[in-house]
Amino acid sequence: MDRSDETTHFGYRDVPLGEKQTLVNDVFHSVASRYDLMNDLMSAGLHRLWKDAMITALNPPRGDQPFALLDVAGGTGDISFRAAKASGFGFQATVCDINTDMLEVGRDRAVKRQLDDRVTFVEGNAEALSFADRSFDAYTIAFGIRNVPRIDAALREAFRVLRPGSRFLCLEFSAADLPGLDRIYDMYSFNVIPAIGRAVTGDAESYRYLVESIRQFPKPNAFAEMIRDAGFSRVSHQAMSGGIVALHSGWRL
């Protein structure tokens, strides 16, 4: 089937599905070196608490038991470094990202943190992973799955590479669910965040896209159904910070 004429949302724009990955790549090429700084500024540091909650849910073994984590769209290494810090000597992480600039940032940081022997970086596409079936004990993706053109394909690949008894964890922006917070959140997102992006990286448009892409992402219950459709069991999600973020979980049983 020729899928070249299919369309997807890029922010609020409809673009041919085959072009979305190129557009997403352009966004992250432009912001890679200051990506984590921008996360601090945009979330007032809250992204650190959200990621800590993800690592707590991951609960990697603290002894010498082998544990292989696949962290997808995690180019700067933030999640894998946190997981390594919480783990024992049997821990190994593979960071898979489609963006070479983000991966270079991650590799440099791994060396500086003396974690390059425990965290490796691989260029790859979430929709077609190069890893063998049942290769990993956990799969994490933080603030990355909404940028995948075919989310259903990425979820199927996550299921494929996980061993039975392993866990899928996805941290992603969601819809604010507290009365009044949604209006404040929209005002901040569409006005303040692009301005921060312009001031720090010289690129307001990339951050306007990131804000818009959040609004296009499926609501938590709809995304949970997609995770189930990929084969996962015991699917759940936890809202944080008034619903601004949700931590999604599923098990390959």
C-alpha angles and dihedrals in degrees: 000000000000106000097177092106095052116109136212135183117268099189101311093333125096111226133170108278092236091059098052095081091053091050092048090049090053090053094054096039087061097049105031099109093050099031097115092043089054090050089056093048096043096047098033086240094305092121087074091059092046091052091046088055089053092053091048089054091046090054097186116201114270097207133065094287110130112251124175118198124192111202110190123199087007098123099152090053097233097136094041093049091051091048092049091052090053094046141078128244094280092068122113126172130197114199112204119191134157093217117085095198092055090048092052090054089051095048092051091050093048090056092048090050092045089238099117090107092057102034121053128184126221130179110230149133120256090217094058111024118193094217126107123256115278094010102136141056095211140010122208131183121176121193091335111092095075088064094056110103094217107033093176090058091050091051092051090051090050090054092047097054096045123093118234108275092030129125137236116208125184125182112196142156115262141175119297108245103188117100109260094006092091092061093046090047092051093048092049094044099049098038110026103034097055088047090053089049091053093048097047104032104014088240119107095159095063091054092045086057092049090053093047093047090059091059091052095051116105117265115257097263092048092048090048088056090053090053090052091048089056089061104265124140134207089030116185142154135210121208118219134189095015093314096305088123133024130198109214122199136188136165131220101220 
